[in-house]
């Protein structure tokens, strides 16, 4: 069984920083793309940032210049460094990963971690 376990959420004042981590565990062959999504109350889940196995990244416009996604392939972990946080960044943040098990690739999701930014 494959699991994605997130950590690093919390309460921070506007302008502050947080670093989210997401580690994949279980039995699998490889991890391809990894990413971070968020969902605010009453809104749809949206992509924040993604990173390929080769390290190419993409960001939502709202995250550009403030957030940095990175990954540690040796430890099957993806990170999201969030700086200059704003109240509108408040949401549950989810990591996801495209994981190859045998001949098939599956998309897995973490349980979510709450990020709250106070004004």
C-alpha positions as CSV (number, residue, x, y, z in Angstrom):
1,X,0.0,0.0,0.0
2,X,1.2,3.5,-0.9
3,X,0.8,6.4,1.4
4,X,1.5,10.1,1.2
5,X,2.0,11.8,4.5
6,X,2.0,15.6,4.8
7,X,3.4,17.8,7.5
8,X,4.3,21.4,8.1
9,X,1.0,23.2,8.1
10,X,-0.1,25.6,10.8
11,X,-1.1,29.1,11.7
12,X,1.1,32.0,10.6
13,X,0.7,35.7,10.3
14,X,0.5,37.4,7.0
15,X,4.0,37.9,5.6
16,X,5.3,34.8,7.3
17,X,6.6,31.5,5.9
18,X,5.8,27.8,6.1
19,X,7.4,24.7,4.6
20,X,5.2,21.8,3.8
21,X,6.6,18.3,3.4
22,X,5.1,15.2,1.8
23,X,6.7,11.8,2.0
24,X,5.7,8.8,0.0
25,X,6.0,5.3,1.6
26,X,5.1,1.8,0.6
27,X,6.0,-0.5,-2.2
28,X,6.3,1.0,-5.7
29,X,8.7,1.2,-8.6
30,X,9.0,4.9,-9.2
31,X,7.4,8.3,-8.7
32,X,6.8,10.6,-11.7
33,X,5.2,13.9,-11.2
34,X,4.5,15.3,-7.8
35,X,2.5,18.4,-6.8
36,X,0.7,20.5,-4.3
37,X,-2.9,21.5,-4.5
38,X,-5.1,23.5,-2.1
39,X,-8.7,23.8,-1.4
40,X,-10.2,26.8,0.5
41,X,-13.7,26.6,2.0
42,X,-16.4,26.8,-0.7
43,X,-13.9,26.6,-3.5
44,X,-12.7,23.9,-5.8
45,X,-9.3,22.3,-5.3
46,X,-6.7,24.0,-7.4
47,X,-3.1,23.3,-8.4
48,X,-0.5,25.3,-6.6
49,X,2.7,23.9,-8.0
50,X,4.0,20.8,-9.7
51,X,7.4,19.2,-10.3
52,X,8.5,16.4,-12.6
53,X,10.9,13.6,-11.8
54,X,13.5,15.6,-13.7
55,X,12.9,18.7,-11.6
56,X,10.9,20.8,-14.0
57,X,8.4,23.0,-12.2
58,X,5.2,24.9,-12.8
59,X,3.3,27.2,-10.6
60,X,-0.1,28.8,-10.4
61,X,0.0,32.5,-11.0
62,X,-0.9,33.1,-7.3
63,X,2.2,31.1,-6.2
64,X,4.8,32.5,-8.6
65,X,7.6,34.4,-6.9
66,X,6.4,33.4,-3.4
67,X,6.3,29.6,-3.3
68,X,9.0,27.1,-4.3
69,X,8.4,23.4,-4.9
70,X,11.3,20.9,-4.7
71,X,11.8,17.2,-4.3
72,X,14.2,14.8,-2.8
73,X,14.0,11.7,-5.0
74,X,16.2,9.6,-2.7
75,X,13.7,10.1,0.1
76,X,10.5,10.2,-2.0
77,X,9.7,13.5,-0.6
78,X,8.3,16.7,-2.1
79,X,8.4,20.1,-0.4
80,X,6.6,23.4,-0.7
81,X,8.3,26.5,0.7
82,X,5.8,29.2,1.1
83,X,7.0,32.8,1.7
84,X,5.2,36.1,2.0
85,X,2.0,34.3,2.9
86,X,-1.3,36.1,2.5
87,X,-4.7,35.5,4.1
88,X,-6.0,34.3,0.8
89,X,-3.5,31.4,1.0
90,X,-5.5,29.9,3.8
91,X,-6.7,26.5,2.7
92,X,-6.1,22.8,3.2
93,X,-3.0,21.8,1.2
94,X,-2.8,18.4,-0.4
95,X,0.1,16.7,-2.1
96,X,-0.2,14.3,-4.9
97,X,2.0,12.0,-6.7
98,X,1.9,9.8,-9.9
99,X,3.4,6.5,-8.7
100,X,4.3,3.6,-10.9
101,X,3.5,0.2,-9.5
102,X,4.3,-2.6,-11.9
103,X,3.1,-1.7,-15.3
104,X,0.5,0.8,-14.2
105,X,0.7,4.4,-12.9
106,X,-1.6,5.6,-10.2
107,X,-2.3,9.0,-8.7
108,X,-2.2,9.2,-4.9
109,X,-3.3,12.0,-2.6
110,X,-2.2,12.9,0.9
111,X,-4.7,13.5,3.7
112,X,-4.2,17.3,3.6
113,X,-2.7,19.8,6.0
114,X,-4.3,23.0,7.1
115,X,-2.6,26.3,6.4
116,X,-4.1,29.3,8.1
117,X,-2.8,32.8,7.5
118,X,-4.0,35.6,9.8
119,X,-4.1,39.2,8.8
